[in-house]
């Protein structure tokens, strides 16, 4: 099959991010044809003027719609795309010049109907962005589930850097209305339809994540909240590892209690772990401040995710209501 790529990028009130993303797409070394579909998801700050400045240099389709969330916006973009393989990106990503070449070569060598790639920290990122990037991608924190390593089992792509064939999109109907969590939900349904996924380690993007500590907490807290819902929908995919952040936080609390009682062993174990994270972050970033900020990012990540996971698990077990009725803030209303 001859591949024709369509980039699908939903955007909400972030024209400057689109400008940076389109700048990076100008310098792709790939010589084959590709298009870019920008979906304005009910923004009050339009990206139309920014996008129009690139129309003479790139094949771009600009679409506007009412706000219905990133998942539904991606579906909207894919329905209007001309390609047969969709490359889904977040608007806060930058692409290295060889990105499309890497994807094309990998799919030609071993075709799959869905792939994912890692995210990396660009040299221009702030120190907080680099610390958060470490927390989200390190084997010591997330086990590398966002593409930092080969997955032990089937790889679950994330929609900040994800490819899906038109065939798989049509078979599954695309993303659901849960957010976040729409990407693992789609991946699981892709598997259920008999399609394969894979990680392309070299197909990385620079994921900027323009968030402060408060926004980062809200984000990881929602990640923790949606996981029990996904486990209920797809019980065969539930793993004990999803409990680890909750266990980590409860264990840390217990370690302080034991320390007050005179037993510091457990607290020393936690100190050893944070020491490993600090050293690893220092070696990788070669910056003392980033290494210190990484400890803040990891603490927020574990507490936010663990708290969200535990709260939703307990509430779901205490009621027979559907998740959408209990947690309406995790679902977008779509037509």
Secondary structure by P-SEA (a helix, b strand, c coil): cbbbbbbbbbbcccaaaaaaaaaaaaaccccbbbbbbbbbccccccaaaaaaaaccccbbbbbbbccccaaaaaaaaaaaccccbbbbbccccccccaaaaaaaaaaaacccccbbbbbbbcccccaaaaaaaaaacccccccccccccccccbbbbccccccccaaaaaacccccccccaaaaaaaaaaaaabbbbbbcccccccccccccaaaaaaaaaaaaaaaaaaaaacccccccccaaaaaaaaaaaaaaaaaaaccaaaaaaaaaaaaaaaaaaaaacccaaaaaaaaaaaaaaaaaaaaaaaaaaaaaaaccccccccccccccccc
